[in-house]
Amino acid sequence: MNSRLATLATVFVTSVLFSPVALAGEEAAAAGGNGMLGVGAGLAIGLSALGAGIGQGGQGGSAMEGIARNPQAAGKIQTNMIIALAFTEALALYGFAVGFLLISKI
């Protein structure tokens, strides 16, 4: 489980670190070059989708394992899993929003 968390944290930090790099290309975009904005948008969208997929897969697998071990708790586990999936999806949507904002600057 720790490797999944480390992977998710790495993906999130990488996407946060590449956004300023892409925004630094804003001066270059004014001069006619906007390649870094495209790279930043692609990384923001791709890494946010990757991170959300890894996170949601781990959450779903853990929930199914918990239900298999204790079928009486299926309702509580499912409710908590859906709430956790909503938070994970919100992080992916933030990445998509950053990507689309970068694309609109091209």
Stockholm file with secondary structure:
# STOCKHOLM 1.0

chainA/1-106         MNSRLATLATVFVTSVLFSPVALAGEEAAAAGGNGMLGVGAGLAIGLSALGAGIGQGGQGGSAMEGIARNPQAAGKIQTNMIIALAFTEALALYGFAVGFLLISKI
#=GR chainA/1-106 SS CHHHHHHHHHHHHHHHHHHHHHHHTHHHHHTTCCHHHHHHHHHHHHHHHHHHHHHHHHHHHHHHHHHHHCGGGHHHHHHHHHHHHHHHHHHHHHHHHHHHHHHHTC
#=GC SS_cons         CHHHHHHHHHHHHHHHHHHHHHHHTHHHHHTTCCHHHHHHHHHHHHHHHHHHHHHHHHHHHHHHHHHHHCGGGHHHHHHHHHHHHHHHHHHHHHHHHHHHHHHHTC
//
